[in-house]
Amino acid sequence: MRLKQSMMIFVTGILASAAPCVASPTSEVALQVTPQRSTRLEKWVPKTVKGVVLFSTGHGSWPEKYDAVANAWKAAGFAVIAPVHVDSLHYPDRDKFTREASFGERIADMKAASAYAARIWPGKPLVAAGHSFGTLTALCLGGGLANLGIFRDPTVKAVLGFSSPGRIPGLIDLDAYAGDALPVMIVTGDQDTVPGLVTDWHDHLLPVQNSPAGNKLAVVFPKATHEMIGHPDDADFASAVSVSINFLKAYGLGDRKAMTMLNTTKGANGVSWVRR
């Protein structure tokens, strides 16, 4: 019951931020998630694929909303694939799924997309990424919420998240990320709150602070809000994308220059770094 109530509160807060967006994915394909269900997989694919980003959207949102950051990753050599989750306002049968059931369906979406990446780009490094509730989904593929089930995808090399759901009693407690032993970066802001849900932006740092130490990073932008990564006109968008690309290159491709940037960059103009 606690989990169900927590999910309902979370959904109510997140859906209020959904907004339309004009986008330009390279293509889309049908993704068979289970024998009973399929969804749409949006793809941004460069001519030469160096690695793959498996992206999970915010609750109620859809892949095209993140077109700008997906195109930036594409330009850096990463294929970006993002399933339309059952909680998305763009999922045709959304009403058939309860709010609490959508979490398990998200995990199924991501694992089906991971298997798709392995077939299409065999051997290419895979990084799980997400925004808000999608960050939780990505962290689960990295070993998070192990107290609720085995969600780990062994093909995922690292996890990149923009914001997070914060704390949700019964779902995200202090030990939620104890199983995330792989590299993690969280990008957030000191105005990153969600009315009625996340009242303290510091809660977005939990995946870095409460997971096993080593290769854990957080970048906090002053005045950045929960929706920064979905708005390319935001003052901090370009910088947030830049640090995310360094993370993808460093932990996805083993790029030494990118790794040095992550390890030595000092906060400027109010930006702060957490390394653990």
C-alpha positions in Angstrom: 0.0 0.0 0.0 2.8 2.4 0.8 4.4 1.8 -2.6 1.1 2.4 -4.3 0.5 5.7 -2.5 4.0 6.8 -3.1 3.7 6.2 -6.9 0.4 8.1 -7.0 2.0 11.1 -5.3 4.9 11.0 -7.6 2.9 10.8 -10.8 0.6 13.7 -9.8 3.7 15.9 -9.3 5.5 14.9 -12.5 2.6 15.1 -15.0 2.2 18.7 -14.3 5.4 19.5 -16.1 4.7 17.7 -19.4 4.8 19.9 -22.4 4.7 19.4 -26.2 7.9 19.5 -28.2 8.9 19.5 -31.9 11.6 16.9 -32.5 13.7 15.1 -35.1 14.7 11.5 -34.2 16.5 9.6 -36.9 13.8 6.9 -37.0 11.5 4.9 -34.9 10.8 1.1 -34.7 8.3 -1.1 -33.0 9.8 -2.7 -29.9 8.3 -6.0 -28.7 8.5 -5.8 -24.9 6.6 -8.9 -23.9 4.5 -11.4 -26.0 1.5 -9.3 -25.0 2.8 -5.8 -25.4 4.9 -3.7 -27.7 5.8 0.0 -27.8 7.6 2.5 -30.0 11.4 3.0 -29.8 12.7 6.3 -30.9 16.2 6.4 -32.3 18.9 9.1 -32.9 21.7 7.3 -34.8 25.0 8.8 -36.0 26.7 7.5 -39.1 29.4 5.8 -37.0 28.2 4.4 -33.7 30.8 4.4 -30.9 28.4 3.6 -28.1 24.8 3.5 -27.1 22.7 5.6 -24.7 19.6 3.8 -23.4 17.3 6.7 -22.3 14.3 6.6 -20.0 12.0 9.6 -20.0 10.4 11.4 -17.1 7.0 10.1 -15.9 4.2 11.0 -18.3 6.8 12.3 -20.8 8.0 11.0 -24.2 11.3 10.6 -26.0 10.9 13.5 -28.5 10.8 16.0 -25.6 14.6 15.3 -25.1 15.4 15.8 -28.8 18.1 18.5 -28.2 20.2 16.4 -25.7 19.7 13.3 -27.8 21.0 15.1 -30.9 24.0 16.3 -28.9 24.8 12.7 -27.9 24.3 11.6 -31.4 26.8 14.2 -32.6 29.3 12.8 -30.1 29.0 9.4 -31.7 26.4 7.8 -29.5 23.2 6.1 -30.8 20.4 7.1 -28.5 17.4 4.8 -28.1 14.3 5.7 -26.0 11.2 3.6 -25.5 7.8 5.2 -25.1 6.8 4.0 -21.6 3.3 3.0 -20.7 2.9 6.0 -18.4 3.7 8.4 -21.3 1.0 10.7 -22.5 1.9 9.4 -25.9 1.4 5.7 -25.2 -1.9 4.7 -26.9 -3.1 2.3 -24.2 -1.9 4.3 -21.2 -5.2 3.9 -19.4 -4.9 0.1 -19.2 -2.0 0.4 -16.8 -2.2 1.4 -13.1 0.2 3.9 -11.8 2.1 1.5 -9.6 2.3 -1.1 -12.4 4.1 1.3 -14.7 7.3 1.0 -12.8 7.7 -2.7 -13.7 6.7 -2.0 -17.3 9.5 0.6 -17.5 12.1 -1.9 -16.5 10.7 -4.3 -19.1 10.9 -1.5 -21.7 14.5 -0.8 -20.9 15.6 -4.4 -20.9 13.9 -5.0 -24.3 15.6 -1.9 -25.6 19.0 -3.1 -24.2 18.5 -6.4 -26.1 17.7 -4.4 -29.3 20.9 -2.5 -28.9 22.9 -5.8 -28.5 21.4 -7.1 -31.7 21.9 -3.9 -33.8 25.2 -2.7 -32.4 26.8 -5.8 -30.9 29.8 -5.1 -28.7 29.1 -1.4 -28.4 29.3 0.0 -24.8 25.9 0.8 -23.3 25.1 3.6 -20.8 21.7 3.9 -19.2 20.4 7.4 -18.8 17.3 9.1 -17.7 15.4 12.2 -16.5 13.5 12.3 -13.2 11.7 9.0 -12.8 13.7 7.8 -15.8 16.8 8.3 -13.7 15.4 5.8 -11.2 14.7 3.4 -14.1 18.3 3.8 -15.3 19.7 3.4 -11.8 17.7 0.1 -11.4 19.5 -1.2 -14.5 22.7 -0.3 -12.6 21.7 -2.3 -9.5 19.3 0.0 -7.7 16.3 -1.0 -5.6 17.8 -4.4 -5.1 15.5 -4.8 -2.1 12.5 -4.9 -4.5 13.9 -7.1 -7.2 16.8 -8.0 -9.5 16.7 -5.2 -12.1 20.4 -5.1 -13.0 21.3 -5.3 -16.6 24.9 -6.6 -16.8 25.5 -4.9 -20.2 25.1 -1.4 -18.7 28.5 0.1 -18.0 27.4 3.4 -16.3 24.4 5.4 -15.4 23.8 9.1 -16.2 20.8 10.9 -14.6 19.3 14.3 -14.9 17.5 15.0 -11.6 15.9 12.1 -9.9 12.6 11.3 -8.1 14.2 12.4 -4.8 12.9 10.4 -1.8 9.7 8.4 -2.0 8.8 6.6 1.2 8.3 2.9 0.5 10.2 3.1 -2.8 13.3 5.3 -2.5 14.8 5.3 1.0 18.4 5.7 2.1 19.5 2.3 0.9 17.8 2.4 -2.5 21.0 2.8 -4.4 23.3 0.5 -2.3 23.5 -1.9 -5.3 24.7 0.8 -7.8 28.4 -0.1 -7.8 29.1 1.1 -11.3 29.9 4.7 -12.3 27.1 7.2 -11.8 26.7 10.9 -12.6 23.7 13.0 -11.5 23.1 16.4 -13.0 20.8 18.7 -11.0 20.3 22.3 -9.8 19.7 24.1 -6.6 16.2 25.0 -7.8 15.4 21.4 -8.8 12.2 20.8 -6.8 8.8 19.4 -7.7 5.8 20.9 -5.9 4.2 18.5 -3.5 7.0 15.9 -4.1 10.6 17.1 -4.0 11.0 20.0 -1.5 14.7 19.7 -1.0 16.9 19.6 -4.1 19.7 17.9 -2.1 17.6 14.7 -2.3 18.7 14.4 -5.9 22.2 13.6 -4.7 21.2 10.4 -3.0 22.3 8.1 -5.8 25.8 9.6 -5.5 26.0 9.9 -1.7 24.4 6.6 -0.8 25.8 4.2 -3.4 29.2 2.4 -3.1 32.0 5.0 -3.3 34.1 5.2 -6.4 33.4 6.9 -9.8 30.4 8.7 -8.4 29.8 12.3 -9.6 27.2 15.0 -9.3 27.1 18.4 -10.9 24.9 21.1 -9.4 24.0 24.2 -11.5 22.8 27.3 -9.7 19.1 28.2 -10.4 18.7 25.1 -12.6 15.2 23.5 -12.3 13.8 20.0 -12.6 13.0 20.5 -16.3 16.4 22.0 -17.4 17.4 19.1 -19.6 14.2 19.3 -21.6 14.6 23.0 -22.4 17.6 23.8 -24.7 17.0 27.5 -24.2 17.8 27.1 -20.5 20.9 29.0 -19.5 22.6 25.9 -18.2 21.5 23.5 -20.8 24.7 23.6 -23.0 27.0 23.2 -19.9 24.9 20.3 -18.6 25.0 18.5 -22.0 28.8 19.1 -22.2 29.5 17.4 -18.8 27.1 14.6 -19.8 29.1 14.0 -23.0 32.4 13.9 -21.0 30.8 11.2 -18.7 29.6 9.2 -21.7 33.0 9.3 -23.3 34.9 8.6 -20.1 33.0 5.7 -18.8 31.4 4.5 -22.0 34.4 4.7 -24.4 37.4 5.0 -22.0 38.3 8.4 -23.3 41.2 9.7 -21.1 40.8 13.3 -22.0 37.1 13.2 -20.9 38.1 11.4 -17.8 40.6 14.1 -16.9 38.0 16.8 -17.4 35.6 15.0 -15.0 38.3 14.5 -12.4 39.8 18.0 -12.5 37.1 20.5 -13.5 36.5 23.0 -10.7 33.2 24.7 -10.0 32.8 28.1 -11.7 30.0 30.6 -11.9 28.3 28.9 -9.0 28.5 25.4 -10.4 29.5 22.8 -7.8 30.9 19.3 -8.2 30.6 16.3 -5.9 33.1 13.5 -6.4 33.0 10.3 -4.3 
